[in-house]
Amino acid sequence: MSTPPAPPAPLAPPTNDPGTTTAAAGAIDARKTYGIGDAQVHALDGVTVSFETGKFSAIMGPSGSGKSTLLHCLAGLDTLTSGATFIGDTYLASLDDKALTEMRRTKVGFVFQAFNLIPTLTADENIRLPMMLGGESGDTEWIDHVITTVGLGDRLKHRPSELSGGQQQRVAVARALASRPQIIFADEPTGNLDSITGAEILSFMRNAVRDFGQTIVMVTHDPVAASYADRVVFVGDGKITGELTDPSVDQIIDRLRNWD
């Protein structure tokens, strides 16, 4: 088996002026193909995009547009067919499996629709899990601040089965923040929640960006959820089709109508 070529030397973020902004993550000519022959599907078809540090960004698109594939490749949960993805100044293709796992554990936070909590662990243990896996205790003062902010102080000894859906997602968001990662990737984080609980989670994520300087990239199909973001990137047929800055719900809905 031939050895794949080494990734290119680090480049300036593709859509940012490196003198004024810093990209937390991005993709350069990213392509992801599934299947062969007539069954081939181009989930990503030459995507170049970057996401600014200290901002809340949303990715939207119709079902099958490639939005979740893009998120998973940016986060190192999936690999590209060609092109490059980066987090900070590190190209993910330059990392071996061990280094990639370490980056995901220490520099990246994840929030999923299904919460992905360990059922046998308490809320407190789930929050601290990424650090526990590395044999670390983390910044106690910071973790306590996160727990207080998400309102879980009286639920720390409860297991996921003893928590509501909204409380479980609060645990998941707190876990993502606990290690102070460079970036958090969220895939439909409010998809399993009622509208009131979803709004509470989104408000907390918005505040995490504003008050903590966190960077969040979120995939969502919900215009209301996307309106919490500083920027919405639209994806269709595996390509970037446009974006909105400081979007309102009405602006997002108007944009979505163009897909019909």
C-alpha positions in Angstrom: 0.0 0.0 0.0 1.4 3.4 -1.0 1.9 6.0 1.7 -0.4 9.0 1.3 1.3 12.3 0.6 2.0 14.6 3.5 -0.4 17.5 4.0 0.7 20.9 2.8 2.5 23.2 5.1 0.1 25.3 7.3 -1.6 28.0 5.3 -3.3 31.2 6.5 -7.0 30.6 7.2 -8.7 30.5 3.9 -11.3 33.2 4.5 -9.7 35.3 7.2 -7.1 38.1 7.1 -4.5 36.6 9.5 -3.5 40.0 10.6 -7.0 40.7 12.1 -8.7 37.4 12.8 -7.8 33.9 13.7 -9.5 30.8 12.5 -10.3 28.2 15.1 -11.0 25.5 12.5 -11.7 25.2 8.8 -11.5 23.3 5.6 -9.6 23.8 2.4 -11.1 22.2 -0.8 -12.6 19.5 1.3 -14.1 16.6 -0.6 -15.8 13.5 0.9 -17.1 10.8 -1.4 -19.1 7.7 -0.5 -19.6 4.7 -2.8 -18.2 4.0 -6.2 -19.4 4.2 -9.8 -23.0 5.1 -10.3 -23.7 4.8 -6.6 -21.1 7.5 -5.8 -22.2 10.4 -3.6 -20.3 13.6 -3.1 -21.1 14.6 0.5 -18.6 17.4 0.3 -17.6 18.8 -3.0 -14.7 21.3 -2.7 -15.7 23.1 0.5 -13.4 25.9 1.7 -14.5 27.7 4.9 -13.2 28.8 8.2 -14.7 29.6 11.6 -13.4 32.4 13.7 -12.1 32.1 17.2 -14.4 33.4 19.9 -17.6 33.2 17.7 -20.7 31.1 17.6 -21.2 29.8 14.1 -24.1 27.7 12.7 -24.1 25.4 9.7 -27.4 24.9 8.0 -28.7 22.9 5.0 -31.4 20.5 3.9 -31.2 16.8 4.7 -28.3 15.3 2.8 -26.7 18.6 2.1 -23.4 17.6 3.7 -23.6 19.8 6.9 -23.1 17.0 9.4 -20.4 15.4 7.2 -18.6 18.8 7.2 -18.9 19.1 11.0 -17.6 15.5 11.6 -14.6 16.1 9.3 -13.8 19.4 10.9 -13.9 17.7 14.3 -11.7 14.7 13.3 -14.5 12.2 13.7 -14.4 11.4 9.9 -11.7 11.7 7.3 -11.8 13.4 3.9 -11.4 11.8 0.5 -9.2 14.8 -0.4 -8.5 18.3 0.7 -7.6 19.4 4.2 -9.2 20.3 7.6 -7.5 22.1 10.4 -8.0 23.1 14.0 -5.9 26.1 14.9 -2.6 25.7 13.1 -2.8 21.9 12.9 -3.8 20.0 9.9 -5.7 16.9 11.0 -4.3 14.7 8.3 -0.8 15.3 9.8 -1.8 13.5 13.0 -1.6 9.8 13.6 -4.4 8.1 15.4 -2.9 8.6 18.9 -2.3 12.3 18.3 -5.7 12.8 16.8 -7.4 11.1 19.8 -5.3 13.3 22.1 -6.4 16.5 20.2 -10.1 15.5 20.4 -9.7 14.9 24.1 -7.8 18.0 25.1 -8.6 20.7 22.5 -12.1 19.8 21.2 -15.5 19.6 23.0 -18.5 17.8 21.6 -22.2 18.2 22.1 -24.6 15.7 20.4 -28.3 15.4 20.0 -28.3 12.1 21.9 -26.4 13.6 24.8 -23.9 10.6 24.8 -23.5 10.4 28.6 -22.2 7.3 30.3 -25.2 5.8 32.1 -23.3 4.4 35.0 -21.5 7.6 35.9 -22.9 10.5 37.9 -23.4 14.0 36.3 -20.2 15.1 38.0 -18.3 12.2 36.7 -19.7 12.7 33.2 -18.6 16.3 33.2 -15.1 15.4 34.3 -14.8 12.4 32.0 -12.5 13.9 29.3 -10.0 14.9 32.0 -10.4 11.6 33.9 -9.4 9.7 30.8 -6.2 11.7 30.6 -5.4 11.1 34.3 -6.0 14.8 35.0 -8.2 16.6 37.5 -8.7 19.8 35.5 -9.1 23.4 36.7 -11.3 22.9 39.8 -12.3 26.6 40.0 -13.2 26.7 36.3 -15.2 23.4 36.4 -17.1 24.7 39.5 -17.9 27.9 37.7 -19.2 25.9 34.7 -21.4 23.7 36.9 -22.8 26.7 38.7 -23.5 28.5 35.4 -25.5 25.6 34.0 -27.4 25.2 37.2 -26.4 21.6 38.0 -25.0 22.1 41.5 -27.8 20.1 43.2 -27.8 17.3 40.5 -24.2 16.3 40.5 -24.7 12.9 42.2 -27.5 11.9 39.9 -27.0 9.5 37.0 -28.4 10.3 33.5 -31.5 8.2 34.1 -32.4 10.4 37.0 -32.1 13.6 35.0 -34.5 15.2 32.5 -33.5 15.6 28.9 -32.7 19.2 29.4 -30.6 18.4 32.5 -28.7 15.7 30.5 -27.9 18.2 27.8 -26.7 20.7 30.4 -24.3 17.9 31.6 -23.2 17.4 28.0 -22.6 21.1 27.5 -20.7 21.4 30.8 -18.6 18.4 29.8 -17.7 20.1 26.5 -16.7 23.2 28.4 -14.9 21.6 31.4 -11.5 21.2 29.8 -11.6 24.7 28.2 -11.2 23.4 24.7 -10.1 25.5 21.7 -13.4 24.7 20.0 -16.8 23.0 20.6 -18.6 21.2 17.9 -22.4 20.7 18.4 -24.5 18.5 16.2 -28.2 19.3 16.6 -27.7 19.9 20.3 -31.4 20.9 20.9 -33.0 18.3 18.6 -34.3 16.1 21.4 -35.5 19.0 23.6 -38.7 21.0 23.9 -38.6 24.6 22.8 -38.2 26.1 26.3 -35.4 23.8 27.3 -33.8 24.2 23.9 -33.8 28.0 24.3 -32.1 27.6 27.7 -29.3 25.5 26.3 -28.8 27.8 23.3 -28.7 30.8 25.7 -26.1 29.1 27.7 -24.0 28.3 24.6 -24.4 31.9 23.5 -23.2 33.2 26.9 -20.3 30.8 26.8 -19.1 32.5 23.7 -19.8 36.0 25.0 -18.6 35.6 28.6 -16.0 32.8 28.4 -14.6 33.5 24.9 -15.6 30.0 23.8 -15.7 29.1 20.1 -18.7 27.0 19.0 -19.6 25.5 15.6 -23.1 24.1 15.5 -25.1 22.1 12.9 -28.8 22.8 13.1 -31.9 22.6 10.9 -33.8 25.0 13.2 -33.9 28.7 12.2 -34.6 29.8 15.8 -31.5 27.9 17.0 -29.4 29.3 14.2 -30.4 32.8 15.1 -28.4 32.5 18.4 -25.2 32.4 16.2 -23.0 35.2 15.1 -22.8 33.7 11.6 -24.8 31.1 9.7 -23.1 29.2 6.9 -25.4 27.5 4.4 -24.5 24.2 2.7 -26.3 22.6 -0.3 -25.3 19.6 -2.4 -21.9 19.4 -0.6 -21.0 23.1 -1.3 -21.1 26.3 0.6 -24.0 28.3 -0.9 -23.8 31.4 1.2 -23.8 32.9 4.7 -25.4 35.4 7.0 -23.8 37.5 9.7 -25.8 38.5 12.9 -28.8 36.7 11.4 -32.4 37.1 12.5 -35.0 34.3 12.4 -36.8 36.0 9.4 -33.5 36.3 7.4 -32.7 32.7 8.0 -36.2 31.6 7.0 -36.1 33.7 3.8 -32.8 32.1 2.9 -34.2 28.6 3.6 -37.1 29.3 1.2 -34.6 29.4 -1.7 -34.0 25.7 -1.2 -37.6 24.9 -2.0 
